[in-house]
Amino acid sequence: MLAGAIVLRPPLEAEAADAAWLIGGLALAEAIAAVRPDAAPATWWPDQVVAGTDESTIASLLSEAQLAPGRVRAAIVTFRADLKALGLVGPDGREQLLNAILDSFNTVSQTLEEDVKAVGAAYEGRCAMVGRRVKLRIRPTGEARGIVAGVDAGARLQLRSSTGLVERVTVDMLRDIEVV
């Protein structure tokens, strides 16, 4: 297991603080793809990276934002990656993945400075949930069902109901996701 934490200073307004989840998920997926392209890593909103072959969890993350008046002061993204599941053994495998993660966080952070929407679009492009029918247990309404239409730049899952209504679910609303 490889675990770590990265402190980001993203140029985000306070309302967009959850975008740090996108930065973390996208950076981990891209780092794993650089080291193990055969794993075909995909993001699984909001906190996992899964193997594209069988959707087993190969990495997970947590994001916490520290706010200042009207902006994000810092975002701390903690992560763990399953080296064994990735077939990365010994110190060389650990170092290879760690270097790829650091490079990827740097690249994604630079993209964020240029365009927040580009990070959201890249995350959505790697998201294995898009197009899938899911049941969400959410606060405060209890449950929502629909097809995942996407993930916006604010890290909100867009859930399209059978009536066509799109509900935007924030990370803090989520209790559980079930693919149905």
ROKOL-939932 format. One line per field, with one value per residue (C-alpha): residue number from 0; chain; residue in three letters; x, y, z. Coordinates in steps of 0.001 Angstrom, whole numbers, plus 500000, padded with zeros to 6 digits. Layout:
pos	c(NUM; ...) .
unit	c(A; ...) .
code	c(ala; ...) .
px	c(X; ...) .
py	c(Y; ...) .
pz	c(Z; ...) .
END
This chain:
pos	c(0; 1; 2; 3; 4; 5; 6; 7; 8; 9; 10; 11; 12; 13; 14; 15; 16; 17; 18; 19; 20; 21; 22; 23; 24; 25; 26; 27; 28; 29; 30; 31; 32; 33; 34; 35; 36; 37; 38; 39; 40; 41; 42; 43; 44; 45; 46; 47; 48; 49; 50; 51; 52; 53; 54; 55; 56; 57; 58; 59; 60; 61; 62; 63; 64; 65; 66; 67; 68; 69; 70; 71; 72; 73; 74; 75; 76; 77; 78; 79; 80; 81; 82; 83; 84; 85; 86; 87; 88; 89; 90; 91; 92; 93; 94; 95; 96; 97; 98; 99; 100; 101; 102; 103; 104; 105; 106; 107; 108; 109; 110; 111; 112; 113; 114; 115; 116; 117; 118; 119; 120; 121; 122; 123; 124; 125; 126; 127; 128; 129; 130; 131; 132; 133; 134; 135; 136; 137; 138; 139; 140; 141; 142; 143; 144; 145; 146; 147; 148; 149; 150; 151; 152; 153; 154; 155; 156; 157; 158; 159; 160; 161; 162; 163; 164; 165; 166; 167; 168; 169; 170; 171; 172; 173; 174; 175; 176; 177; 178; 179) .
unit	c(A; A; A; A; A; A; A; A; A; A; A; A; A; A; A; A; A; A; A; A; A; A; A; A; A; A; A; A; A; A; A; A; A; A; A; A; A; A; A; A; A; A; A; A; A; A; A; A; A; A; A; A; A; A; A; A; A; A; A; A; A; A; A; A; A; A; A; A; A; A; A; A; A; A; A; A; A; A; A; A; A; A; A; A; A; A; A; A; A; A; A; A; A; A; A; A; A; A; A; A; A; A; A; A; A; A; A; A; A; A; A; A; A; A; A; A; A; A; A; A; A; A; A; A; A; A; A; A; A; A; A; A; A; A; A; A; A; A; A; A; A; A; A; A; A; A; A; A; A; A; A; A; A; A; A; A; A; A; A; A; A; A; A; A; A; A; A; A; A; A; A; A; A; A; A; A; A; A; A; A) .
code	c(met; leu; ala; gly; ala; ile; val; leu; arg; pro; pro; leu; glu; ala; glu; ala; ala; asp; ala; ala; trp; leu; ile; gly; gly; leu; ala; leu; ala; glu; ala; ile; ala; ala; val; arg; pro; asp; ala; ala; pro; ala; thr; trp; trp; pro; asp; gln; val; val; ala; gly; thr; asp; glu; ser; thr; ile; ala; ser; leu; leu; ser; glu; ala; gln; leu; ala; pro; gly; arg; val; arg; ala; ala; ile; val; thr; phe; arg; ala; asp; leu; lys; ala; leu; gly; leu; val; gly; pro; asp; gly; arg; glu; gln; leu; leu; asn; ala; ile; leu; asp; ser; phe; asn; thr; val; ser; gln; thr; leu; glu; glu; asp; val; lys; ala; val; gly; ala; ala; tyr; glu; gly; arg; cys; ala; met; val; gly; arg; arg; val; lys; leu; arg; ile; arg; pro; thr; gly; glu; ala; arg; gly; ile; val; ala; gly; val; asp; ala; gly; ala; arg; leu; gln; leu; arg; ser; ser; thr; gly; leu; val; glu; arg; val; thr; val; asp; met; leu; arg; asp; ile; glu; val; val) .
px	c(500000; 501210; 499619; 500278; 498860; 499310; 498538; 497203; 496719; 494115; 492913; 489287; 486386; 484887; 481844; 484146; 486066; 484860; 486805; 489756; 488038; 488295; 491950; 492787; 490816; 492057; 495682; 495599; 493968; 496443; 499419; 498295; 497730; 501287; 502760; 500293; 498347; 496988; 495042; 492910; 492180; 488891; 487498; 484522; 482881; 483709; 486584; 487879; 489965; 488972; 490576; 488816; 488925; 486863; 486073; 487940; 489197; 492888; 493141; 491038; 491198; 489784; 489735; 489369; 489306; 490393; 488469; 489403; 486923; 485474; 488205; 489921; 493055; 494246; 492988; 494488; 494121; 495026; 495299; 496168; 496988; 497017; 500486; 499766; 496625; 498659; 501442; 503995; 506318; 509278; 510746; 511121; 507399; 506511; 508926; 507748; 504108; 504904; 506852; 504009; 501480; 503543; 503957; 500264; 499160; 501449; 500018; 496385; 496996; 498490; 495469; 493205; 494950; 494184; 490638; 488563; 486115; 488939; 489676; 485976; 485763; 488897; 487565; 484200; 485984; 487626; 484523; 483303; 479925; 478770; 475869; 475285; 472005; 472585; 470742; 472127; 471428; 471717; 471119; 468547; 466080; 466998; 467292; 467641; 467728; 468720; 471429; 474699; 474788; 478171; 480224; 480450; 483458; 482224; 482479; 478691; 477361; 474636; 471908; 469219; 465884; 463423; 461496; 464594; 465156; 468856; 469712; 473140; 474505; 477388; 480026; 478785; 475234; 476337; 475933; 476154; 476163; 474766; 474850; 471461) .
py	c(500000; 503501; 506296; 509998; 513476; 516477; 520054; 522113; 525868; 525933; 529256; 528473; 530409; 528928; 527623; 525487; 523880; 520385; 520619; 519308; 515887; 516094; 517125; 514181; 511565; 512706; 512954; 509446; 507936; 509616; 508594; 504972; 505112; 506397; 503535; 500744; 501612; 498053; 498758; 501214; 503298; 505146; 507482; 506414; 509501; 510855; 509010; 506018; 504998; 501642; 499228; 499552; 495812; 494724; 497959; 496810; 499657; 500301; 503701; 505929; 509490; 512016; 515769; 518437; 522141; 524960; 528094; 531745; 534575; 533857; 531471; 528165; 528683; 525091; 521659; 518535; 515436; 512163; 509031; 505358; 503126; 499340; 498468; 494748; 495125; 497244; 494665; 497158; 495390; 496500; 499939; 500537; 500072; 502311; 505032; 504818; 505315; 508073; 510036; 509594; 510814; 513922; 514695; 514140; 516370; 519068; 518748; 518709; 521676; 523666; 522831; 524019; 527390; 527797; 526399; 524781; 523399; 521536; 519582; 518769; 517614; 515464; 513890; 513210; 511653; 509118; 508504; 504905; 505881; 508070; 506389; 503902; 503523; 504082; 504376; 506969; 507244; 510943; 513484; 514940; 513390; 509749; 508218; 509159; 506954; 507692; 507580; 509370; 512137; 513480; 515301; 519091; 521315; 521783; 518009; 517564; 514289; 514958; 512358; 512269; 510859; 508949; 512222; 513963; 516118; 516467; 516503; 517713; 515759; 517175; 515028; 515931; 514774; 511239; 508297; 505354; 504479; 501312; 500413; 498977) .
pz	c(500000; 499170; 501184; 501201; 501447; 499226; 500209; 497318; 497129; 494365; 492950; 493760; 495177; 498348; 496422; 494255; 497135; 496215; 492947; 494990; 494816; 491028; 491179; 493441; 491529; 488141; 489306; 490789; 487691; 485366; 487509; 487540; 483762; 483312; 485332; 484477; 481296; 481180; 484409; 482383; 485509; 485722; 488348; 490455; 491938; 494419; 496061; 494143; 491183; 489754; 487323; 483997; 483480; 486497; 488386; 491481; 493658; 493099; 494814; 497031; 498255; 500669; 500246; 502900; 502152; 504415; 503579; 503829; 503218; 499780; 498658; 499302; 501381; 501009; 500060; 501573; 499433; 501137; 499047; 499110; 496216; 496296; 495014; 495056; 492920; 490506; 490333; 491641; 494033; 496059; 496570; 492825; 492191; 495123; 493977; 490380; 491380; 493882; 491265; 488778; 491393; 492158; 488456; 487835; 490728; 489351; 485823; 486977; 489300; 486430; 484275; 487098; 487175; 483473; 483398; 486155; 483586; 481808; 484999; 485375; 481752; 482073; 485284; 483646; 480657; 482994; 485128; 484872; 486328; 483421; 481657; 484475; 486380; 490082; 493356; 495747; 499429; 500062; 502781; 503455; 500978; 501516; 498064; 494414; 491343; 487812; 485208; 485850; 483253; 484288; 486887; 486737; 487465; 491055; 491653; 491694; 490302; 487742; 488134; 485415; 486603; 484422; 483976; 482599; 485678; 486543; 490225; 491259; 494198; 496220; 497890; 501374; 500514; 499617; 501952; 499546; 495826; 494348; 490654; 489723) .
END
